[in-house]
Amino acid sequence: MPRATSDKFSRAHQPSAGSSSSSDQSGGRNPLFNTERFGQHILKNPLVAQGWVLLLFATALWTWPYSPSINKANLRPTDKVLEVGPGTGNLTVRILEKAKHVTAVEMDPRMAAELTKRVQGKPEQRKLDIIIGDFVKADLPYFDVCISNTPYQISSPLVFRLLSHRPLFRCAILMFQREFALRLVARPGDDLWCRLSANVQLYAKVDHIMKVGKNNFRPPPQVESSVVRIVPVDPPPPVRFEEFDGLTRILFTRRNKVCHANFQAKGVTEMLEANWKTWCSQNNQIVDDSIDMKTRIENILTETGYSESRPAKMDLDDLLKLLSAFHEAGIHFA
């Protein structure tokens, strides 16, 4: 997730799809919903919860590349669902009615215990597994569909953990901080087009589904939220993420500067030269020192025509062509 640009973002936390109750009859706080430790905000609007369920049960998938035809992909009786951050299970129990199995990953043991009680003794109990712990570190099972309502501070690790999971899932419906969600769906030339946008869109189709106002939660978070749908590219492009990310890391550090200037940044030439020499050694190539690395980089940028291009306006094809040109010269980014 991008670093917070203001105090309100640094204090933002992801809402939790839990119960609407947050206080006991005396007006005091219910210990179960004293969620400050995990930064949770309880979803209090049942219409929003119902909207999530409808998205899961009647979500639209786009074919790749982008196609005007939309195929309805209802949650199937044979589907296995991964839910991250189930809270007390308002969404979980509805998903269990439709899916074959649900694996819920929950950081807060209190919430996990409440969810366990909710299905205890019911037929749904046999269809639910609960993993208590950190989603980023957990061993994930096979799943067809993912729904996530997790802390905003792990938004980026969550997305890339999902996209690196094999075998590929069918789709994911995820709630994020509004700004993060808009970065995911930004297009080249947009103000929010960035390294995150490019890295995710290379491997998935991302759609903004709906906005969720902060007043739908108790206590209300500091920022607005959005729900997005992510559909992985299947089959995935034959591009190592580490390589593509290495290129975009250089280019989008200063997205409005020309490529030539970004490659002149401190340490870039030295890093690429070290990678090139390693590649030469691994491929039994002679290290030709007659041309220095700075000149090699300038030649590639000039020959491809991207020397004066600005990353803020470069699309995925541009980035892949540039990456391919560096690879042909034996220069790698990871």
Residue pairs with C-beta under 8 A, 6 or more apart in sequence:
1 152
1 153
1 154
1 155
1 156
1 177
1 180
2 156
2 179
2 180
2 183
2 194
2 196
4 10
4 12
8 222
8 223
9 177
9 179
9 222
9 223
11 222
12 152
12 177
12 221
12 222
12 223
13 39
13 40
13 41
13 151
13 152
13 153
13 221
14 39
14 40
14 41
14 85
14 149
14 150
14 151
14 152
14 155
14 175
14 176
14 177
14 221
14 225
15 40
15 41
15 42
15 43
15 149
15 175
15 212
15 216
15 217
15 221
15 225
16 35
16 40
16 41
16 42
16 43
16 85
16 87
16 111
16 149
17 43
17 49
17 52
17 85
17 86
17 87
17 90
17 91
17 149
18 33
18 40
18 42
18 43
18 87
18 88
18 89
18 90
18 111
18 114
19 33
19 42
19 87
19 88
19 90
19 114
20 42
20 43
20 44
20 45
20 46
20 218
21 30
21 33
22 29
22 30
22 33
22 42
22 44
22 218
22 219
23 29
23 30
23 33
24 30
31 110
32 88
32 110
32 111
32 114
33 42
35 41
35 42
35 108
37 108
38 107
38 108
38 151
39 151
39 153
40 87
40 108
40 111
40 151
41 217
41 218
41 219
41 220
41 221
42 87
42 217
42 218
43 49
43 87
43 90
43 149
43 216
43 217
44 216
44 217
44 218
45 216
45 217
46 90
48 212
48 216
49 90
49 91
51 210
52 91
52 147
52 173
52 227
53 91
53 94
53 95
55 173
55 209
55 210
55 227
55 229
56 75
56 81
56 95
56 98
56 145
56 147
56 173
57 74
57 75
57 98
58 72
58 74
59 73
59 74
59 75
59 171
59 173
59 229
60 70
60 71
60 72
60 73
60 229
61 70
61 71
61 73
61 170
61 171
61 231
62 70
62 205
62 207
62 231
63 69
63 71
64 205
64 231
64 233
64 234
66 205
73 170
73 171
75 81
75 95
75 98
75 99
75 145
76 99
76 144
77 98
77 99
77 100
78 100
78 144
79 98
79 99
79 100
79 144
79 145
79 170
80 99
80 100
80 101
80 102
80 103
80 141
80 142
80 143
80 144
80 145
81 95
81 99
81 101
81 102
81 103
81 143
81 144
81 145
81 146
81 147
82 102
82 103
82 105
82 140
82 141
82 143
82 145
82 146
82 147
82 169
83 91
83 92
83 95
83 102
83 103
83 104
83 105
83 146
83 147
83 148
84 104
84 105
84 135
84 146
84 147
84 148
84 149
84 150
84 158
85 105
85 106
85 107
85 135
85 148
85 149
85 150
85 151
86 92
86 104
86 105
86 106
86 111
86 115
86 130
86 149
87 106
87 111
87 115
87 149
88 111
88 114
88 115
88 118
89 104
89 114
89 115
89 118
89 119
91 147
91 149
92 102
92 104
92 115
92 118
92 128
93 118
93 119
93 124
95 102
95 147
96 102
96 119
96 124
96 127
96 128
97 124
99 127
99 145
100 127
101 127
101 128
101 129
102 127
102 128
102 129
103 128
103 129
103 130
103 131
103 140
103 141
103 143
104 112
104 115
104 128
104 129
104 130
104 131
105 130
105 131
105 133
105 135
105 138
106 112
106 115
106 130
106 131
106 132
107 132
107 133
107 134
107 135
107 151
109 132
112 130
112 132
115 128
115 130
116 130
119 125
119 128
129 141
131 138
135 150
135 154
135 158
135 161
136 154
136 157
136 158
136 161
140 161
140 165
142 167
143 169
144 169
144 170
145 169
145 170
145 171
145 172
145 173
146 162
146 169
146 171
146 172
146 173
146 174
147 172
147 173
147 174
148 158
148 172
148 173
148 174
148 175
149 174
149 175
150 158
152 176
152 177
152 180
152 223
155 176
155 177
155 180
156 180
156 196
158 174
159 174
159 184
159 200
159 230
160 199
160 200
160 241
162 169
162 172
162 230
163 200
163 203
163 204
163 230
163 232
164 241
168 232
168 234
168 236
169 232
170 231
171 229
171 230
171 231
172 229
172 230
172 231
173 209
173 227
173 228
173 229
173 230
174 227
174 228
174 229
174 230
175 212
175 225
175 226
175 227
176 184
176 225
176 226
176 227
176 228
177 223
177 224
177 225
177 226
178 211
178 223
178 224
178 225
178 226
179 192
179 223
180 196
181 208
181 225
181 226
181 227
181 228
182 192
182 208
182 226
183 192
183 194
183 196
183 197
184 196
184 197
184 200
184 201
184 206
184 208
184 228
184 230
185 197
185 206
185 207
185 208
185 228
186 192
186 193
186 194
186 197
187 193
187 197
188 312
188 313
188 314
188 315
189 312
189 313
193 255
193 312
193 313
194 252
194 255
195 245
195 248
195 249
195 251
195 252
198 244
198 248
198 252
198 316
198 319
199 241
199 244
199 245
199 248
200 206
200 230
201 316
202 233
202 237
202 239
202 244
202 316
202 320
203 232
203 233
203 236
203 237
203 241
204 230
204 231
204 232
204 233
205 230
205 231
205 233
206 228
206 229
206 230
206 231
207 228
207 229
208 226
208 227
208 228
209 226
209 227
209 228
209 229
210 226
210 227
211 224
211 225
211 226
211 227
212 224
212 225
212 226
212 227
213 224
213 225
214 220
214 221
214 222
214 223
214 224
214 225
239 320
239 323
240 334
242 333
242 334
243 323
243 327
243 332
243 333
243 334
244 319
244 320
244 323
244 333
245 333
245 334
246 332
246 333
246 334
247 319
247 322
247 323
247 326
247 333
248 311
248 319
249 333
250 262
250 263
250 265
250 268
250 333
251 259
251 262
251 311
251 314
251 319
252 311
253 262
253 265
254 261
254 262
254 265
254 311
255 310
255 311
255 312
256 310
256 311
256 312
257 310
257 311
258 307
258 308
258 309
258 310
259 301
259 306
259 307
259 308
259 309
259 310
259 311
259 322
260 298
260 301
260 307
260 308
262 268
262 311
263 269
263 297
263 301
264 294
269 293
269 294
269 297
270 293
272 293
272 297
272 331
272 332
272 333
273 293
275 331
275 332
275 333
275 334
276 293
276 296
276 329
276 330
276 331
276 332
277 287
279 285
279 330
279 331
279 332
280 286
280 287
280 330
281 287
283 330
285 330
296 329
296 331
297 331
298 307
300 322
300 325
300 326
300 329
300 331
301 307
301 322
303 325
304 321
304 322
304 325
306 314
306 318
306 321
306 322
309 318
314 322
323 333
326 332
326 333
